[in-house]
């Protein structure tokens, strides 16, 4: 693997040990934006990587279950300071980083998506415009943007972000890990 590249995932449950069995070093952030931001910063500082690759699961009522989607736009679905006159998703007084963070596409063959990140397991319609949801990607994108590191993020659609999402997510993680490993081995 290229020393300029580091791989980050939220949980060992999302890799099912397959990456480690293949000899691939994975950094696990834990769940949520704070854990993701801290681990991304730590990984970038320790490895001096130029590209951070984020693989993981996401929910979507837009994309087909079991598909892989490259995230090219990242938004916060739970930043809501609207009572003070700010649009949902906008961090007040943070002019340095836009509310919508855009990443350069890497894969020609994958559909592109806008990921709404929040510290909740989404089972309904987010307050911001997005077509897939997770709990870490925006934080990773913001850290990468601040540190000048490229982020490549691919999500396996594990569930429909609906009332059975918690059951579907767990049930589909092995298939997701297999698909994400195959993609990683073919391209990195």
FENZIBEL-V311654 format. One record per residue. N is the residue number from 1. PHI is phi in radians with two decimals (* if undefined). OMEGA is omega in whole degrees, 0 to 359 (none if undefined). NEAR is the number of other C-alpha atoms within 8 Angstrom. Layout:
# FENZIBEL-V311654
n:N phi:PHI omega:OMEGA near:NEAR
n:N phi:PHI omega:OMEGA near:NEAR
This chain:
# FENZIBEL-V311654
n:1 phi:* omega:179 near:4
n:2 phi:-1.16 omega:181 near:5
n:3 phi:-1.18 omega:179 near:7
n:4 phi:-1.44 omega:185 near:9
n:5 phi:-2.07 omega:173 near:11
n:6 phi:-2.25 omega:182 near:15
n:7 phi:-1.91 omega:178 near:11
n:8 phi:-2.26 omega:175 near:13
n:9 phi:-2.33 omega:181 near:14
n:10 phi:-1.28 omega:190 near:12
n:11 phi:-2.38 omega:172 near:10
n:12 phi:-1.00 omega:178 near:9
n:13 phi:-1.06 omega:179 near:7
n:14 phi:-1.37 omega:179 near:13
n:15 phi:-1.79 omega:179 near:13
n:16 phi:0.92 omega:179 near:10
n:17 phi:1.35 omega:184 near:8
n:18 phi:-1.18 omega:180 near:10
n:19 phi:-1.17 omega:179 near:12
n:20 phi:-1.11 omega:177 near:9
n:21 phi:-1.06 omega:179 near:7
n:22 phi:-1.54 omega:178 near:6
n:23 phi:1.38 omega:182 near:6
n:24 phi:-1.74 omega:180 near:7
n:25 phi:-1.35 omega:180 near:8
n:26 phi:-2.09 omega:173 near:10
n:27 phi:-1.76 omega:181 near:10
n:28 phi:-1.82 omega:184 near:10
n:29 phi:-1.57 omega:193 near:13
n:30 phi:1.58 omega:186 near:8
n:31 phi:-1.49 omega:170 near:10
n:32 phi:1.73 omega:186 near:10
n:33 phi:-1.17 omega:181 near:15
n:34 phi:-1.16 omega:178 near:7
n:35 phi:-1.06 omega:181 near:10
n:36 phi:-1.12 omega:180 near:16
n:37 phi:-1.10 omega:181 near:13
n:38 phi:-1.08 omega:183 near:9
n:39 phi:-1.18 omega:178 near:11
n:40 phi:-1.05 omega:179 near:13
n:41 phi:-1.05 omega:180 near:9
n:42 phi:-1.07 omega:181 near:8
n:43 phi:-1.10 omega:181 near:12
n:44 phi:-1.10 omega:180 near:11
n:45 phi:-1.16 omega:183 near:8
n:46 phi:-1.30 omega:186 near:6
n:47 phi:-1.70 omega:186 near:9
n:48 phi:0.97 omega:181 near:8
n:49 phi:-1.18 omega:176 near:13
n:50 phi:-1.73 omega:180 near:9
n:51 phi:-2.36 omega:174 near:11
n:52 phi:-1.87 omega:179 near:15
n:53 phi:-1.79 omega:178 near:11
n:54 phi:-1.95 omega:175 near:12
n:55 phi:-2.06 omega:180 near:12
n:56 phi:3.09 omega:182 near:13
n:57 phi:-1.84 omega:177 near:13
n:58 phi:-2.68 omega:174 near:12
n:59 phi:-1.76 omega:178 near:14
n:60 phi:-2.81 omega:170 near:14
n:61 phi:-1.70 omega:181 near:11
n:62 phi:-1.69 omega:182 near:6
n:63 phi:-1.58 omega:179 near:9
n:64 phi:-1.15 omega:174 near:8
n:65 phi:-1.02 omega:178 near:9
n:66 phi:1.33 omega:177 near:10
n:67 phi:-1.62 omega:174 near:8
n:68 phi:-1.76 omega:182 near:12
n:69 phi:-2.29 omega:174 near:12
n:70 phi:-1.52 omega:179 near:14
n:71 phi:-1.48 omega:178 near:14
n:72 phi:-2.03 omega:175 near:12
n:73 phi:-2.39 omega:183 near:11
n:74 phi:-2.13 omega:178 near:15
n:75 phi:-2.37 omega:175 near:15
n:76 phi:-1.70 omega:181 near:13
n:77 phi:-1.54 omega:182 near:13
n:78 phi:-2.04 omega:174 near:10
n:79 phi:-1.46 omega:184 near:10
n:80 phi:-2.33 omega:176 near:10
n:81 phi:-2.03 omega:182 near:12
n:82 phi:-1.06 omega:177 near:8
n:83 phi:-1.07 omega:177 near:5
n:84 phi:-1.70 omega:176 near:5
n:85 phi:1.65 omega:179 near:6
n:86 phi:-1.69 omega:177 near:10
n:87 phi:-1.16 omega:175 near:8
n:88 phi:-1.04 omega:181 near:12
n:89 phi:1.72 omega:182 near:12
n:90 phi:-1.66 omega:174 near:12
n:91 phi:-1.51 omega:182 near:8
n:92 phi:-1.03 omega:176 near:6
n:93 phi:1.00 omega:176 near:4
n:94 phi:-2.02 omega:184 near:7
n:95 phi:-1.34 omega:183 near:5
n:96 phi:-1.22 omega:183 near:4
n:97 phi:-2.10 omega:181 near:9
n:98 phi:-1.22 omega:178 near:8
n:99 phi:-1.13 omega:176 near:9
n:100 phi:-1.82 omega:178 near:7
n:101 phi:-1.71 omega:182 near:12
n:102 phi:-1.86 omega:178 near:7
n:103 phi:-2.04 omega:177 near:10
n:104 phi:-1.17 omega:178 near:6
n:105 phi:-1.06 omega:179 near:9
n:106 phi:-2.00 omega:185 near:5
n:107 phi:-1.86 omega:177 near:6
n:108 phi:-1.28 omega:190 near:5
n:109 phi:-1.56 omega:182 near:4
n:110 phi:-1.77 omega:172 near:8
n:111 phi:-1.13 omega:181 near:7
n:112 phi:-1.82 omega:182 near:9
n:113 phi:-2.43 omega:173 near:12
n:114 phi:-1.87 omega:184 near:13
n:115 phi:-1.73 omega:174 near:15
n:116 phi:-1.67 omega:183 near:17
n:117 phi:-1.76 omega:177 near:17
n:118 phi:-2.76 omega:179 near:15
n:119 phi:-1.55 omega:174 near:8
n:120 phi:-2.68 omega:177 near:5
n:121 phi:-1.49 omega:188 near:7
n:122 phi:-1.25 omega:176 near:11
n:123 phi:-2.29 omega:180 near:9
n:124 phi:-2.57 omega:181 near:7
n:125 phi:-1.68 omega:180 near:5
n:126 phi:-1.12 omega:180 near:9
n:127 phi:-1.36 omega:179 near:7
n:128 phi:-1.97 omega:180 near:10
n:129 phi:-1.32 omega:177 near:7
n:130 phi:-2.79 omega:180 near:11
n:131 phi:-2.11 omega:167 near:12
n:132 phi:-2.67 omega:184 near:14
n:133 phi:-2.31 omega:174 near:14
n:134 phi:-2.59 omega:183 near:14
n:135 phi:-2.19 omega:184 near:12
n:136 phi:-2.40 omega:195 near:14
n:137 phi:-1.04 omega:181 near:14
n:138 phi:-1.06 omega:180 near:14
n:139 phi:-1.09 omega:177 near:12
n:140 phi:-1.09 omega:181 near:13
n:141 phi:-1.10 omega:182 near:11
n:142 phi:-1.19 omega:177 near:11
n:143 phi:-1.09 omega:179 near:11
n:144 phi:-1.07 omega:179 near:13
n:145 phi:-1.06 omega:182 near:10
n:146 phi:-1.15 omega:184 near:8
n:147 phi:-1.73 omega:178 near:6
n:148 phi:1.25 omega:180 near:7
n:149 phi:-1.90 omega:178 near:11
n:150 phi:-1.30 omega:175 near:10
n:151 phi:-1.99 omega:171 near:12
n:152 phi:-2.04 omega:184 near:14
n:153 phi:-2.20 omega:177 near:11
n:154 phi:-2.21 omega:182 near:12
n:155 phi:-2.04 omega:172 near:12
n:156 phi:-1.57 omega:181 near:15
n:157 phi:-1.39 omega:186 near:17
n:158 phi:-1.62 omega:185 near:14
n:159 phi:-2.78 omega:183 near:16
n:160 phi:-1.58 omega:182 near:11
n:161 phi:0.89 omega:182 near:13
n:162 phi:-2.25 omega:186 near:10
n:163 phi:-1.26 omega:174 near:7
n:164 phi:-1.88 omega:185 near:10
n:165 phi:-1.00 omega:182 near:12
n:166 phi:-1.11 omega:178 near:8
n:167 phi:-1.36 omega:181 near:7
n:168 phi:-1.11 omega:181 near:10
n:169 phi:-0.96 omega:182 near:11
n:170 phi:-1.08 omega:184 near:7
n:171 phi:-1.15 omega:188 near:7
n:172 phi:-1.75 omega:185 near:11
n:173 phi:-1.13 omega:181 near:14
n:174 phi:-1.12 omega:178 near:10
n:175 phi:-1.06 omega:178 near:8
n:176 phi:-1.08 omega:179 near:15
n:177 phi:-1.06 omega:179 near:12
n:178 phi:-1.12 omega:180 near:9
n:179 phi:-1.18 omega:180 near:10
n:180 phi:-1.17 omega:177 near:13
n:181 phi:-1.11 omega:179 near:10
n:182 phi:-1.05 omega:178 near:8
n:183 phi:-1.08 omega:181 near:8
n:184 phi:-1.06 omega:182 near:8
n:185 phi:-1.14 omega:181 near:7
n:186 phi:-1.35 omega:190 near:6
n:187 phi:-2.16 omega:182 near:5
n:188 phi:-2.31 omega:none near:6
